[in-house]
Amino acid sequence: MERFTWKAYILPGMLEEYIKRHDEIWPEMTQVLNDAGIRNYTIWTTGEELFGYYECDSVEYAAKVQRESEVVARWNVYMKDVMVMATDPETGEPQMLRQVFLHG
């Protein structure tokens, strides 16, 4: 099992809309996540920061499936008015957080 984490920022005043959109997540979006092998996907917030975490068999495969998905591309456009994803300046991919501790 591999883990993936990401960080993003809620645009001012948009937290409730962000939550609403995830409460109403598209079935085709959850299917892409399943197809990518993503499980235990959770998102937390503190203030205007978002932190996402998921587990999968291969981070590389999960990223490939999402990168090539038309559904994910539409979701990203849909979410642009409520959030900004922190990205790696070299790759443009979501910036993975560095793990510094694991108990388990």
Backbone as XML, in Angstrom:
<?xml version="1.0"?>
<chain id="A" units="angstrom">
  <residue number="1" name="MET">
    <atom name="N" x="0.828" y="-1.176" z="0.000"/>
    <atom name="CA" x="0.000" y="0.000" z="0.000"/>
    <atom name="C" x="0.879" y="1.250" z="0.000"/>
  </residue>
  <residue number="2" name="GLU">
    <atom name="N" x="0.487" y="2.223" z="-0.800"/>
    <atom name="CA" x="1.145" y="3.519" z="-0.831"/>
    <atom name="C" x="0.160" y="4.585" z="-0.381"/>
  </residue>
  <residue number="3" name="ARG">
    <atom name="N" x="0.687" y="5.706" z="0.071"/>
    <atom name="CA" x="-0.138" y="6.817" z="0.534"/>
    <atom name="C" x="0.156" y="8.047" z="-0.313"/>
  </residue>
  <residue number="4" name="PHE">
    <atom name="N" x="-0.881" y="8.842" z="-0.538"/>
    <atom name="CA" x="-0.707" y="10.104" z="-1.251"/>
    <atom name="C" x="-1.387" y="11.200" z="-0.451"/>
  </residue>
  <residue number="5" name="THR">
    <atom name="N" x="-0.744" y="12.340" z="-0.359"/>
    <atom name="CA" x="-1.295" y="13.489" z="0.339"/>
    <atom name="C" x="-1.211" y="14.709" z="-0.556"/>
  </residue>
  <residue number="6" name="TRP">
    <atom name="N" x="-2.097" y="15.641" z="-0.341"/>
    <atom name="CA" x="-2.056" y="16.881" z="-1.096"/>
    <atom name="C" x="-2.544" y="18.038" z="-0.233"/>
  </residue>
  <residue number="7" name="LYS">
    <atom name="N" x="-2.236" y="19.244" z="-0.695"/>
    <atom name="CA" x="-2.633" y="20.453" z="0.015"/>
    <atom name="C" x="-3.276" y="21.401" z="-0.993"/>
  </residue>
  <residue number="8" name="ALA">
    <atom name="N" x="-4.301" y="22.124" z="-0.531"/>
    <atom name="CA" x="-4.961" y="23.119" z="-1.368"/>
    <atom name="C" x="-5.493" y="24.219" z="-0.462"/>
  </residue>
  <residue number="9" name="TYR">
    <atom name="N" x="-6.047" y="25.225" z="-1.089"/>
    <atom name="CA" x="-6.570" y="26.370" z="-0.348"/>
    <atom name="C" x="-7.994" y="26.666" z="-0.792"/>
  </residue>
  <residue number="10" name="ILE">
    <atom name="N" x="-8.874" y="26.875" z="0.174"/>
    <atom name="CA" x="-10.243" y="27.298" z="-0.095"/>
    <atom name="C" x="-10.221" y="28.785" z="-0.418"/>
  </residue>
  <residue number="11" name="LEU">
    <atom name="N" x="-10.932" y="29.171" z="-1.429"/>
    <atom name="CA" x="-11.057" y="30.598" z="-1.709"/>
    <atom name="C" x="-11.964" y="31.222" z="-0.643"/>
  </residue>
  <residue number="12" name="PRO">
    <atom name="N" x="-11.732" y="32.471" z="-0.302"/>
    <atom name="CA" x="-12.481" y="33.106" z="0.789"/>
    <atom name="C" x="-13.996" y="32.944" z="0.647"/>
  </residue>
  <residue number="13" name="GLY">
    <atom name="N" x="-14.608" y="32.490" z="1.739"/>
    <atom name="CA" x="-16.050" y="32.339" z="1.795"/>
    <atom name="C" x="-16.618" y="31.129" z="1.068"/>
  </residue>
  <residue number="14" name="MET">
    <atom name="N" x="-15.776" y="30.237" z="0.580"/>
    <atom name="CA" x="-16.249" y="29.128" z="-0.256"/>
    <atom name="C" x="-16.236" y="27.760" z="0.429"/>
  </residue>
  <residue number="15" name="LEU">
    <atom name="N" x="-15.937" y="27.689" z="1.726"/>
    <atom name="CA" x="-15.843" y="26.390" z="2.396"/>
    <atom name="C" x="-17.158" y="25.627" z="2.338"/>
  </residue>
  <residue number="16" name="GLU">
    <atom name="N" x="-18.266" y="26.270" z="2.639"/>
    <atom name="CA" x="-19.547" y="25.557" z="2.632"/>
    <atom name="C" x="-19.888" y="25.041" z="1.238"/>
  </residue>
  <residue number="17" name="GLU">
    <atom name="N" x="-19.558" y="25.797" z="0.211"/>
    <atom name="CA" x="-19.796" y="25.339" z="-1.165"/>
    <atom name="C" x="-18.889" y="24.150" z="-1.493"/>
  </residue>
  <residue number="18" name="TYR">
    <atom name="N" x="-17.639" y="24.208" z="-1.033"/>
    <atom name="CA" x="-16.708" y="23.086" z="-1.237"/>
    <atom name="C" x="-17.285" y="21.820" z="-0.609"/>
  </residue>
  <residue number="19" name="ILE">
    <atom name="N" x="-17.748" y="21.933" z="0.615"/>
    <atom name="CA" x="-18.329" y="20.781" z="1.312"/>
    <atom name="C" x="-19.564" y="20.277" z="0.570"/>
  </residue>
  <residue number="20" name="LYS">
    <atom name="N" x="-20.434" y="21.193" z="0.156"/>
    <atom name="CA" x="-21.661" y="20.819" z="-0.570"/>
    <atom name="C" x="-21.319" y="20.032" z="-1.833"/>
  </residue>
  <residue number="21" name="ARG">
    <atom name="N" x="-20.345" y="20.506" z="-2.585"/>
    <atom name="CA" x="-19.992" y="19.817" z="-3.831"/>
    <atom name="C" x="-19.458" y="18.416" z="-3.552"/>
  </residue>
  <residue number="22" name="HIS">
    <atom name="N" x="-18.756" y="18.230" z="-2.452"/>
    <atom name="CA" x="-18.284" y="16.885" z="-2.122"/>
    <atom name="C" x="-19.393" y="16.015" z="-1.552"/>
  </residue>
  <residue number="23" name="ASP">
    <atom name="N" x="-20.359" y="16.625" z="-0.874"/>
    <atom name="CA" x="-21.527" y="15.867" z="-0.418"/>
    <atom name="C" x="-22.332" y="15.350" z="-1.607"/>
  </residue>
  <residue number="24" name="GLU">
    <atom name="N" x="-22.227" y="16.047" z="-2.737"/>
    <atom name="CA" x="-22.960" y="15.693" z="-3.959"/>
    <atom name="C" x="-22.015" y="15.220" z="-5.062"/>
  </residue>
  <residue number="25" name="ILE">
    <atom name="N" x="-20.912" y="14.582" z="-4.674"/>
    <atom name="CA" x="-19.897" y="14.172" z="-5.654"/>
    <atom name="C" x="-20.532" y="13.315" z="-6.754"/>
  </residue>
  <residue number="26" name="TRP">
    <atom name="N" x="-20.087" y="13.536" z="-7.959"/>
    <atom name="CA" x="-20.633" y="12.823" z="-9.113"/>
    <atom name="C" x="-20.314" y="11.329" z="-9.018"/>
  </residue>
  <residue number="27" name="PRO">
    <atom name="N" x="-21.272" y="10.475" z="-9.327"/>
    <atom name="CA" x="-20.994" y="9.024" z="-9.331"/>
    <atom name="C" x="-19.845" y="8.660" z="-10.275"/>
  </residue>
  <residue number="28" name="GLU">
    <atom name="N" x="-19.746" y="9.345" z="-11.419"/>
    <atom name="CA" x="-18.666" y="9.036" z="-12.355"/>
    <atom name="C" x="-17.306" y="9.443" z="-11.796"/>
  </residue>
  <residue number="29" name="MET">
    <atom name="N" x="-17.293" y="10.420" z="-10.899"/>
    <atom name="CA" x="-16.034" y="10.807" z="-10.254"/>
    <atom name="C" x="-15.610" y="9.721" z="-9.259"/>
  </residue>
  <residue number="30" name="THR">
    <atom name="N" x="-16.545" y="9.232" z="-8.464"/>
    <atom name="CA" x="-16.179" y="8.165" z="-7.528"/>
    <atom name="C" x="-15.759" y="6.905" z="-8.288"/>
  </residue>
  <residue number="31" name="GLN">
    <atom name="N" x="-16.335" y="6.684" z="-9.472"/>
    <atom name="CA" x="-15.926" y="5.524" z="-10.274"/>
    <atom name="C" x="-14.483" y="5.660" z="-10.732"/>
  </residue>
  <residue number="32" name="VAL">
    <atom name="N" x="-14.078" y="6.860" z="-11.134"/>
    <atom name="CA" x="-12.682" y="7.082" z="-11.529"/>
    <atom name="C" x="-11.756" y="6.797" z="-10.347"/>
  </residue>
  <residue number="33" name="LEU">
    <atom name="N" x="-12.135" y="7.277" z="-9.164"/>
    <atom name="CA" x="-11.308" y="7.013" z="-7.972"/>
    <atom name="C" x="-11.195" y="5.509" z="-7.732"/>
  </residue>
  <residue number="34" name="ASN">
    <atom name="N" x="-12.307" y="4.799" z="-7.871"/>
    <atom name="CA" x="-12.272" y="3.340" z="-7.717"/>
    <atom name="C" x="-11.388" y="2.699" z="-8.783"/>
  </residue>
  <residue number="35" name="ASP">
    <atom name="N" x="-11.550" y="3.143" z="-10.031"/>
    <atom name="CA" x="-10.736" y="2.599" z="-11.136"/>
    <atom name="C" x="-9.252" y="2.851" z="-10.906"/>
  </residue>
  <residue number="36" name="ALA">
    <atom name="N" x="-8.924" y="3.949" z="-10.235"/>
    <atom name="CA" x="-7.531" y="4.297" z="-9.948"/>
    <atom name="C" x="-6.986" y="3.517" z="-8.753"/>
  </residue>
  <residue number="37" name="GLY">
    <atom name="N" x="-7.858" y="2.758" z="-8.084"/>
    <atom name="CA" x="-7.423" y="1.980" z="-6.927"/>
    <atom name="C" x="-7.331" y="2.802" z="-5.653"/>
  </residue>
  <residue number="38" name="ILE">
    <atom name="N" x="-7.999" y="3.944" z="-5.642"/>
    <atom name="CA" x="-7.940" y="4.850" z="-4.485"/>
    <atom name="C" x="-8.952" y="4.416" z="-3.440"/>
  </residue>
  <residue number="39" name="ARG">
    <atom name="N" x="-8.493" y="4.366" z="-2.186"/>
    <atom name="CA" x="-9.376" y="4.022" z="-1.071"/>
    <atom name="C" x="-8.995" y="4.857" z="0.154"/>
  </residue>
  <residue number="40" name="ASN">
    <atom name="N" x="-9.895" y="4.884" z="1.117"/>
    <atom name="CA" x="-9.688" y="5.674" z="2.344"/>
    <atom name="C" x="-9.318" y="7.118" z="2.021"/>
  </residue>
  <residue number="41" name="TYR">
    <atom name="N" x="-10.006" y="7.682" z="1.039"/>
    <atom name="CA" x="-9.759" y="9.067" z="0.628"/>
    <atom name="C" x="-10.460" y="9.984" z="1.618"/>
  </residue>
  <residue number="42" name="THR">
    <atom name="N" x="-9.703" y="10.834" z="2.263"/>
    <atom name="CA" x="-10.268" y="11.769" z="3.223"/>
    <atom name="C" x="-9.678" y="13.151" z="2.970"/>
  </residue>
  <residue number="43" name="ILE">
    <atom name="N" x="-10.469" y="14.171" z="3.302"/>
    <atom name="CA" x="-10.029" y="15.555" z="3.163"/>
    <atom name="C" x="-10.348" y="16.269" z="4.471"/>
  </residue>
  <residue number="44" name="TRP">
    <atom name="N" x="-9.374" y="17.032" z="4.965"/>
    <atom name="CA" x="-9.542" y="17.825" z="6.185"/>
    <atom name="C" x="-9.341" y="19.290" z="5.843"/>
  </residue>
  <residue number="45" name="THR">
    <atom name="N" x="-9.850" y="20.148" z="6.715"/>
    <atom name="CA" x="-9.624" y="21.573" z="6.556"/>
    <atom name="C" x="-9.292" y="22.204" z="7.898"/>
  </residue>
  <residue number="46" name="THR">
    <atom name="N" x="-8.480" y="23.214" z="7.832"/>
    <atom name="CA" x="-8.233" y="24.095" z="8.968"/>
    <atom name="C" x="-8.131" y="25.492" z="8.391"/>
  </residue>
  <residue number="47" name="GLY">
    <atom name="N" x="-9.005" y="26.373" z="8.834"/>
    <atom name="CA" x="-9.025" y="27.698" z="8.236"/>
    <atom name="C" x="-9.302" y="27.585" z="6.752"/>
  </residue>
  <residue number="48" name="GLU">
    <atom name="N" x="-8.432" y="28.157" z="5.942"/>
    <atom name="CA" x="-8.604" y="28.101" z="4.491"/>
    <atom name="C" x="-7.725" y="27.044" z="3.823"/>
  </residue>
  <residue number="49" name="GLU">
    <atom name="N" x="-7.083" y="26.192" z="4.630"/>
    <atom name="CA" x="-6.237" y="25.138" z="4.064"/>
    <atom name="C" x="-6.991" y="23.807" z="4.029"/>
  </residue>
  <residue number="50" name="LEU">
    <atom name="N" x="-6.769" y="23.074" z="2.951"/>
    <atom name="CA" x="-7.299" y="21.721" z="2.790"/>
    <atom name="C" x="-6.133" y="20.753" z="2.743"/>
  </residue>
  <residue number="51" name="PHE">
    <atom name="N" x="-6.327" y="19.584" z="3.338"/>
    <atom name="CA" x="-5.331" y="18.519" z="3.284"/>
    <atom name="C" x="-6.048" y="17.236" z="2.884"/>
  </residue>
  <residue number="52" name="GLY">
    <atom name="N" x="-5.580" y="16.608" z="1.808"/>
    <atom name="CA" x="-6.176" y="15.370" z="1.343"/>
    <atom name="C" x="-5.224" y="14.206" z="1.544"/>
  </residue>
  <residue number="53" name="TYR">
    <atom name="N" x="-5.812" y="13.021" z="1.743"/>
    <atom name="CA" x="-5.030" y="11.802" z="1.957"/>
    <atom name="C" x="-5.778" y="10.640" z="1.334"/>
  </residue>
  <residue number="54" name="TYR">
    <atom name="N" x="-5.054" y="9.786" z="0.628"/>
    <atom name="CA" x="-5.655" y="8.526" z="0.208"/>
    <atom name="C" x="-4.602" y="7.432" z="0.158"/>
  </residue>
  <residue number="55" name="GLU">
    <atom name="N" x="-5.105" y="6.207" z="0.144"/>
    <atom name="CA" x="-4.264" y="5.022" z="0.040"/>
    <atom name="C" x="-4.567" y="4.351" z="-1.293"/>
  </residue>
  <residue number="56" name="CYS">
    <atom name="N" x="-3.540" y="3.717" z="-1.849"/>
    <atom name="CA" x="-3.694" y="3.014" z="-3.119"/>
    <atom name="C" x="-2.555" y="2.004" z="-3.239"/>
  </residue>
  <residue number="57" name="ASP">
    <atom name="N" x="-2.658" y="1.131" z="-4.232"/>
    <atom name="CA" x="-1.574" y="0.174" z="-4.456"/>
    <atom name="C" x="-0.385" y="0.836" z="-5.135"/>
  </residue>
  <residue number="58" name="SER">
    <atom name="N" x="-0.665" y="1.837" z="-5.974"/>
    <atom name="CA" x="0.404" y="2.522" z="-6.703"/>
    <atom name="C" x="0.027" y="3.984" z="-6.900"/>
  </residue>
  <residue number="59" name="VAL">
    <atom name="N" x="0.774" y="4.879" z="-6.287"/>
    <atom name="CA" x="0.544" y="6.306" z="-6.465"/>
    <atom name="C" x="0.727" y="6.672" z="-7.936"/>
  </residue>
  <residue number="60" name="GLU">
    <atom name="N" x="1.725" y="6.084" z="-8.572"/>
    <atom name="CA" x="1.985" y="6.371" z="-9.984"/>
    <atom name="C" x="0.782" y="5.993" z="-10.849"/>
  </residue>
  <residue number="61" name="TYR">
    <atom name="N" x="0.203" y="4.795" z="-10.620"/>
    <atom name="CA" x="-0.958" y="4.353" z="-11.393"/>
    <atom name="C" x="-2.169" y="5.237" z="-11.095"/>
  </residue>
  <residue number="62" name="ALA">
    <atom name="N" x="-2.409" y="5.549" z="-9.824"/>
    <atom name="CA" x="-3.545" y="6.395" z="-9.446"/>
    <atom name="C" x="-3.440" y="7.767" z="-10.113"/>
  </residue>
  <residue number="63" name="ALA">
    <atom name="N" x="-2.235" y="8.323" z="-10.146"/>
    <atom name="CA" x="-2.026" y="9.627" z="-10.785"/>
    <atom name="C" x="-2.271" y="9.542" z="-12.284"/>
  </residue>
  <residue number="64" name="LYS">
    <atom name="N" x="-1.831" y="8.458" z="-12.907"/>
    <atom name="CA" x="-2.014" y="8.281" z="-14.349"/>
    <atom name="C" x="-3.495" y="8.207" z="-14.705"/>
  </residue>
  <residue number="65" name="VAL">
    <atom name="N" x="-4.241" y="7.402" z="-13.967"/>
    <atom name="CA" x="-5.676" y="7.264" z="-14.241"/>
    <atom name="C" x="-6.373" y="8.619" z="-14.102"/>
  </residue>
  <residue number="66" name="GLN">
    <atom name="N" x="-6.049" y="9.349" z="-13.050"/>
    <atom name="CA" x="-6.679" y="10.656" z="-12.846"/>
    <atom name="C" x="-6.261" y="11.661" z="-13.915"/>
  </residue>
  <residue number="67" name="ARG">
    <atom name="N" x="-4.988" y="11.675" z="-14.247"/>
    <atom name="CA" x="-4.456" y="12.609" z="-15.246"/>
    <atom name="C" x="-5.115" y="12.392" z="-16.616"/>
  </residue>
  <residue number="68" name="GLU">
    <atom name="N" x="-5.430" y="11.137" z="-16.941"/>
    <atom name="CA" x="-5.986" y="10.808" z="-18.253"/>
    <atom name="C" x="-7.513" y="10.836" z="-18.275"/>
  </residue>
  <residue number="69" name="SER">
    <atom name="N" x="-8.142" y="11.116" z="-17.151"/>
    <atom name="CA" x="-9.599" y="11.060" z="-17.057"/>
    <atom name="C" x="-10.267" y="12.370" z="-17.454"/>
  </residue>
  <residue number="70" name="GLU">
    <atom name="N" x="-11.203" y="12.277" z="-18.377"/>
    <atom name="CA" x="-12.015" y="13.430" z="-18.779"/>
    <atom name="C" x="-12.901" y="13.867" z="-17.621"/>
  </residue>
  <residue number="71" name="VAL">
    <atom name="N" x="-13.348" y="12.919" z="-16.806"/>
    <atom name="CA" x="-14.194" y="13.239" z="-15.651"/>
    <atom name="C" x="-13.416" y="14.085" z="-14.639"/>
  </residue>
  <residue number="72" name="VAL">
    <atom name="N" x="-12.181" y="13.697" z="-14.349"/>
    <atom name="CA" x="-11.344" y="14.466" z="-13.421"/>
    <atom name="C" x="-11.077" y="15.858" z="-13.990"/>
  </residue>
  <residue number="73" name="ALA">
    <atom name="N" x="-10.852" y="15.954" z="-15.280"/>
    <atom name="CA" x="-10.632" y="17.262" z="-15.904"/>
    <atom name="C" x="-11.866" y="18.148" z="-15.710"/>
  </residue>
  <residue number="74" name="ARG">
    <atom name="N" x="-13.063" y="17.596" z="-15.905"/>
    <atom name="CA" x="-14.293" y="18.367" z="-15.689"/>
    <atom name="C" x="-14.454" y="18.746" z="-14.222"/>
  </residue>
  <residue number="75" name="TRP">
    <atom name="N" x="-14.131" y="17.810" z="-13.308"/>
    <atom name="CA" x="-14.229" y="18.091" z="-11.866"/>
    <atom name="C" x="-13.289" y="19.242" z="-11.482"/>
  </residue>
  <residue number="76" name="ASN">
    <atom name="N" x="-12.079" y="19.216" z="-12.020"/>
    <atom name="CA" x="-11.118" y="20.272" z="-11.705"/>
    <atom name="C" x="-11.626" y="21.646" z="-12.156"/>
  </residue>
  <residue number="77" name="VAL">
    <atom name="N" x="-12.251" y="21.708" z="-13.322"/>
    <atom name="CA" x="-12.838" y="22.969" z="-13.794"/>
    <atom name="C" x="-13.987" y="23.368" z="-12.873"/>
  </residue>
  <residue number="78" name="TYR">
    <atom name="N" x="-14.826" y="22.412" z="-12.511"/>
    <atom name="CA" x="-15.971" y="22.649" z="-11.627"/>
    <atom name="C" x="-15.526" y="23.210" z="-10.274"/>
  </residue>
  <residue number="79" name="MET">
    <atom name="N" x="-14.377" y="22.793" z="-9.775"/>
    <atom name="CA" x="-13.907" y="23.190" z="-8.450"/>
    <atom name="C" x="-13.050" y="24.462" z="-8.458"/>
  </residue>
  <residue number="80" name="LYS">
    <atom name="N" x="-12.680" y="24.963" z="-9.628"/>
    <atom name="CA" x="-11.786" y="26.120" z="-9.720"/>
    <atom name="C" x="-12.290" y="27.368" z="-9.014"/>
  </residue>
  <residue number="81" name="ASP">
    <atom name="N" x="-13.597" y="27.535" z="-8.901"/>
    <atom name="CA" x="-14.113" y="28.751" z="-8.280"/>
    <atom name="C" x="-14.234" y="28.644" z="-6.763"/>
  </residue>
  <residue number="82" name="VAL">
    <atom name="N" x="-13.845" y="27.483" z="-6.200"/>
    <atom name="CA" x="-13.905" y="27.329" z="-4.745"/>
    <atom name="C" x="-12.555" y="27.006" z="-4.109"/>
  </residue>
  <residue number="83" name="MET">
    <atom name="N" x="-11.576" y="26.585" z="-4.907"/>
    <atom name="CA" x="-10.293" y="26.168" z="-4.331"/>
    <atom name="C" x="-9.135" y="26.370" z="-5.300"/>
  </residue>
  <residue number="84" name="VAL">
    <atom name="N" x="-7.924" y="26.365" z="-4.734"/>
    <atom name="CA" x="-6.700" y="26.404" z="-5.519"/>
    <atom name="C" x="-5.800" y="25.293" z="-4.997"/>
  </residue>
  <residue number="85" name="MET">
    <atom name="N" x="-5.380" y="24.407" z="-5.877"/>
    <atom name="CA" x="-4.516" y="23.291" z="-5.506"/>
    <atom name="C" x="-3.065" y="23.754" z="-5.448"/>
  </residue>
  <residue number="86" name="ALA">
    <atom name="N" x="-2.356" y="23.346" z="-4.402"/>
    <atom name="CA" x="-0.910" y="23.582" z="-4.339"/>
    <atom name="C" x="-0.257" y="22.598" z="-5.308"/>
  </residue>
  <residue number="87" name="THR">
    <atom name="N" x="0.538" y="23.102" z="-6.230"/>
    <atom name="CA" x="1.165" y="22.232" z="-7.225"/>
    <atom name="C" x="2.679" y="22.357" z="-7.190"/>
  </residue>
  <residue number="88" name="ASP">
    <atom name="N" x="3.323" y="21.308" z="-7.657"/>
    <atom name="CA" x="4.773" y="21.309" z="-7.807"/>
    <atom name="C" x="5.112" y="22.223" z="-8.985"/>
  </residue>
  <residue number="89" name="PRO">
    <atom name="N" x="5.947" y="23.225" z="-8.784"/>
    <atom name="CA" x="6.241" y="24.161" z="-9.879"/>
    <atom name="C" x="6.921" y="23.517" z="-11.074"/>
  </residue>
  <residue number="90" name="GLU">
    <atom name="N" x="7.607" y="22.407" z="-10.873"/>
    <atom name="CA" x="8.310" y="21.750" z="-11.980"/>
    <atom name="C" x="7.399" y="20.857" z="-12.799"/>
  </residue>
  <residue number="91" name="THR">
    <atom name="N" x="6.462" y="20.151" z="-12.133"/>
    <atom name="CA" x="5.629" y="19.176" z="-12.843"/>
    <atom name="C" x="4.201" y="19.649" z="-13.062"/>
  </residue>
  <residue number="92" name="GLY">
    <atom name="N" x="3.727" y="20.596" z="-12.258"/>
    <atom name="CA" x="2.336" y="21.020" z="-12.335"/>
    <atom name="C" x="1.387" y="20.052" z="-11.653"/>
  </residue>
  <residue number="93" name="GLU">
    <atom name="N" x="1.916" y="18.952" z="-11.132"/>
    <atom name="CA" x="1.109" y="17.954" z="-10.428"/>
    <atom name="C" x="0.844" y="18.432" z="-8.997"/>
  </residue>
  <residue number="94" name="PRO">
    <atom name="N" x="-0.195" y="17.890" z="-8.353"/>
    <atom name="CA" x="-0.410" y="18.246" z="-6.945"/>
    <atom name="C" x="0.864" y="18.011" z="-6.136"/>
  </residue>
  <residue number="95" name="GLN">
    <atom name="N" x="1.144" y="18.951" z="-5.265"/>
    <atom name="CA" x="2.359" y="18.876" z="-4.458"/>
    <atom name="C" x="2.140" y="17.904" z="-3.303"/>
  </residue>
  <residue number="96" name="MET">
    <atom name="N" x="2.882" y="16.819" z="-3.311"/>
    <atom name="CA" x="2.761" y="15.805" z="-2.272"/>
    <atom name="C" x="3.426" y="16.298" z="-0.993"/>
  </residue>
  <residue number="97" name="LEU">
    <atom name="N" x="2.719" y="16.108" z="0.117"/>
    <atom name="CA" x="3.282" y="16.478" z="1.413"/>
    <atom name="C" x="4.319" y="15.443" z="1.836"/>
  </residue>
  <residue number="98" name="ARG">
    <atom name="N" x="5.310" y="15.857" z="2.549"/>
    <atom name="CA" x="6.380" y="14.957" z="3.015"/>
    <atom name="C" x="5.971" y="14.320" z="4.338"/>
  </residue>
  <residue number="99" name="GLN">
    <atom name="N" x="5.994" y="13.003" z="4.377"/>
    <atom name="CA" x="5.681" y="12.290" z="5.616"/>
    <atom name="C" x="6.859" y="12.400" z="6.573"/>
  </residue>
  <residue number="100" name="VAL">
    <atom name="N" x="6.573" y="12.787" z="7.808"/>
    <atom name="CA" x="7.640" y="12.912" z="8.797"/>
    <atom name="C" x="7.419" y="12.023" z="10.006"/>
  </residue>
  <residue number="101" name="PHE">
    <atom name="N" x="6.246" y="11.369" z="10.100"/>
    <atom name="CA" x="5.972" y="10.476" z="11.219"/>
    <atom name="C" x="4.857" y="9.532" z="10.837"/>
  </residue>
  <residue number="102" name="LEU">
    <atom name="N" x="4.984" y="8.272" z="11.259"/>
    <atom name="CA" x="3.939" y="7.269" z="11.082"/>
    <atom name="C" x="3.941" y="6.355" z="12.281"/>
  </residue>
  <residue number="103" name="HIS">
    <atom name="N" x="2.820" y="6.223" z="12.909"/>
    <atom name="CA" x="2.659" y="5.249" z="14.005"/>
    <atom name="C" x="1.756" y="4.162" z="13.480"/>
  </residue>
  <residue number="104" name="GLY">
    <atom name="N" x="2.208" y="2.969" z="13.516"/>
    <atom name="CA" x="1.333" y="1.910" z="13.036"/>
    <atom name="C" x="2.069" y="0.675" z="12.857"/>
  </residue>
</chain>
